[in-house]
Amino acid sequence: MLWGSFGVVHFATLAIAAAMLIGVYYLLKYLPQKARTIVLFCLSMMGIAAVIFNLVKWNSPLEYLPLHMCSISAILLPIVVLTRNRTIGNLLLVWCLGSLLALIFNSEGANFVIPSATFFFFYIPHAFEFGVMIYLFKLGYVKLDYRCIPSTIGLTMGIYTLIHFANLLINDYCVAHNVINPSGNLVQVNYMFSLDHCGNPAMALFYKLIPFDYWYMYAAVIILLIYLPLVYLPQIVRDVKARRSRRAS
């Protein structure tokens, strides 16, 4: 059975993911703190397991380096669980939306067979990369902090820029050395979609706004500048009221 996109099977898996994430949240609420942290750490390691699986499974490591946003999130997530780092935590609060979108707009995995290891190493890690970040904020491991808005935007675009140049270097190397993947095709990578939107609906929309490779993803900054103040609005309002109260007294 193929996973498919926006069919009965796809919608069923989204519903199952939602039920699973909600169920795990209520389980975590009633666990002792130490047990809760252990469970969160184990869940956070699923993304790293997926990175290792892809590096081994496809026998083409240059095409499966952990340089997509979801893969970088997978590496950073256990660090946030253990350190409760506010800067990285607030960054991943935005990045985890990429994991959710990967499940909804599942063009990369629509041809995966259910059940199969390929499907589960895509579906489960992406679900929990989103879920664990929500758990960390809901359960008080990481605090929302609107002062992290500049670092969130700066780190996102800085890492994106570094990945873009990594794409260019890897592709030039593969052309120069005729690096072929198991399918017999020249290896050419496009991590974080810096070189092409590859038909991804969200990225294609950005490309319509800014029709240039690499630069088109800066449309995301516009969205972040609208989205992030809305996320942090209650905290911003509370902070402003507290400052006014202190001045009045």
WOPEVEN-V646774 format. One record per residue. N is the residue number from 0. SS is DSSP state (a for helix, b for strand, c for the rest). NEAR is the number of other ideal C-beta (glycine too) atoms within 12 Angstrom. Layout:
n=N ss=SS near=NEAR
n=N ss=SS near=NEAR
This chain:
n=0 ss=c near=16
n=1 ss=b near=20
n=2 ss=c near=30
n=3 ss=c near=22
n=4 ss=c near=25
n=5 ss=c near=18
n=6 ss=c near=16
n=7 ss=a near=15
n=8 ss=a near=24
n=9 ss=a near=28
n=10 ss=a near=18
n=11 ss=a near=18
n=12 ss=a near=34
n=13 ss=a near=29
n=14 ss=a near=16
n=15 ss=a near=19
n=16 ss=a near=31
n=17 ss=a near=21
n=18 ss=a near=16
n=19 ss=a near=22
n=20 ss=a near=31
n=21 ss=a near=19
n=22 ss=a near=17
n=23 ss=a near=30
n=24 ss=a near=28
n=25 ss=a near=15
n=26 ss=a near=19
n=27 ss=a near=32
n=28 ss=a near=18
n=29 ss=c near=14
n=30 ss=c near=18
n=31 ss=c near=11
n=32 ss=a near=15
n=33 ss=a near=10
n=34 ss=a near=15
n=35 ss=a near=26
n=36 ss=a near=26
n=37 ss=a near=18
n=38 ss=a near=27
n=39 ss=a near=37
n=40 ss=a near=28
n=41 ss=a near=21
n=42 ss=a near=35
n=43 ss=a near=37
n=44 ss=c near=26
n=45 ss=a near=35
n=46 ss=a near=46
n=47 ss=a near=30
n=48 ss=a near=29
n=49 ss=a near=38
n=50 ss=a near=32
n=51 ss=a near=22
n=52 ss=a near=25
n=53 ss=a near=31
n=54 ss=a near=21
n=55 ss=a near=15
n=56 ss=a near=20
n=57 ss=c near=21
n=58 ss=c near=15
n=59 ss=c near=24
n=60 ss=a near=22
n=61 ss=a near=29
n=62 ss=a near=29
n=63 ss=a near=27
n=64 ss=c near=26
n=65 ss=c near=30
n=66 ss=c near=33
n=67 ss=c near=38
n=68 ss=a near=39
n=69 ss=a near=41
n=70 ss=a near=35
n=71 ss=a near=33
n=72 ss=a near=44
n=73 ss=a near=43
n=74 ss=a near=29
n=75 ss=a near=35
n=76 ss=a near=48
n=77 ss=a near=32
n=78 ss=a near=26
n=79 ss=a near=36
n=80 ss=a near=36
n=81 ss=a near=20
n=82 ss=a near=19
n=83 ss=c near=24
n=84 ss=c near=24
n=85 ss=a near=23
n=86 ss=a near=24
n=87 ss=a near=34
n=88 ss=a near=37
n=89 ss=a near=37
n=90 ss=a near=37
n=91 ss=a near=45
n=92 ss=a near=43
n=93 ss=a near=36
n=94 ss=a near=40
n=95 ss=a near=40
n=96 ss=a near=31
n=97 ss=a near=36
n=98 ss=a near=40
n=99 ss=a near=29
n=100 ss=a near=27
n=101 ss=a near=38
n=102 ss=a near=40
n=103 ss=a near=27
n=104 ss=c near=27
n=105 ss=c near=33
n=106 ss=c near=26
n=107 ss=c near=28
n=108 ss=c near=32
n=109 ss=c near=26
n=110 ss=c near=18
n=111 ss=c near=27
n=112 ss=b near=18
n=113 ss=c near=25
n=114 ss=c near=16
n=115 ss=c near=18
n=116 ss=a near=19
n=117 ss=a near=24
n=118 ss=a near=30
n=119 ss=a near=24
n=120 ss=a near=32
n=121 ss=a near=40
n=122 ss=a near=36
n=123 ss=a near=33
n=124 ss=a near=40
n=125 ss=a near=43
n=126 ss=a near=39
n=127 ss=a near=44
n=128 ss=a near=49
n=129 ss=a near=42
n=130 ss=a near=37
n=131 ss=a near=46
n=132 ss=a near=43
n=133 ss=a near=31
n=134 ss=a near=38
n=135 ss=a near=41
n=136 ss=a near=29
n=137 ss=a near=23
n=138 ss=c near=27
n=139 ss=c near=17
n=140 ss=c near=31
n=141 ss=c near=32
n=142 ss=c near=22
n=143 ss=c near=29
n=144 ss=c near=26
n=145 ss=a near=25
n=146 ss=a near=17
n=147 ss=a near=29
n=148 ss=a near=30
n=149 ss=a near=21
n=150 ss=a near=26
n=151 ss=a near=35
n=152 ss=a near=27
n=153 ss=a near=18
n=154 ss=a near=28
n=155 ss=a near=37
n=156 ss=a near=29
n=157 ss=a near=18
n=158 ss=a near=31
n=159 ss=a near=34
n=160 ss=a near=21
n=161 ss=a near=20
n=162 ss=a near=30
n=163 ss=a near=29
n=164 ss=a near=20
n=165 ss=a near=26
n=166 ss=a near=31
n=167 ss=a near=22
n=168 ss=a near=19
n=169 ss=a near=30
n=170 ss=a near=25
n=171 ss=a near=17
n=172 ss=a near=18
n=173 ss=a near=23
n=174 ss=a near=16
n=175 ss=a near=12
n=176 ss=a near=13
n=177 ss=c near=13
n=178 ss=c near=22
n=179 ss=b near=17
n=180 ss=c near=19
n=181 ss=c near=15
n=182 ss=c near=11
n=183 ss=c near=10
n=184 ss=c near=14
n=185 ss=b near=21
n=186 ss=c near=29
n=187 ss=c near=24
n=188 ss=c near=34
n=189 ss=c near=30
n=190 ss=a near=35
n=191 ss=a near=39
n=192 ss=a near=36
n=193 ss=c near=36
n=194 ss=c near=27
n=195 ss=c near=25
n=196 ss=c near=29
n=197 ss=c near=22
n=198 ss=c near=17
n=199 ss=c near=27
n=200 ss=a near=20
n=201 ss=a near=27
n=202 ss=a near=31
n=203 ss=a near=21
n=204 ss=a near=21
n=205 ss=a near=28
n=206 ss=a near=27
n=207 ss=a near=14
n=208 ss=a near=20
n=209 ss=c near=20
n=210 ss=c near=15
n=211 ss=c near=17
n=212 ss=c near=22
n=213 ss=c near=29
n=214 ss=a near=20
n=215 ss=a near=29
n=216 ss=a near=38
n=217 ss=a near=24
n=218 ss=a near=26
n=219 ss=a near=35
n=220 ss=a near=26
n=221 ss=a near=18
n=222 ss=a near=22
n=223 ss=a near=32
n=224 ss=a near=20
n=225 ss=a near=15
n=226 ss=a near=20
n=227 ss=a near=31
n=228 ss=a near=18
n=229 ss=a near=16
n=230 ss=a near=24
n=231 ss=a near=27
n=232 ss=a near=17
n=233 ss=a near=14
n=234 ss=a near=23
n=235 ss=a near=20
n=236 ss=a near=15
n=237 ss=a near=15
n=238 ss=a near=18
n=239 ss=a near=16
n=240 ss=a near=14
n=241 ss=a near=14
n=242 ss=a near=13
n=243 ss=a near=12
n=244 ss=a near=11
n=245 ss=a near=10
n=246 ss=a near=9
n=247 ss=a near=8
n=248 ss=c near=7
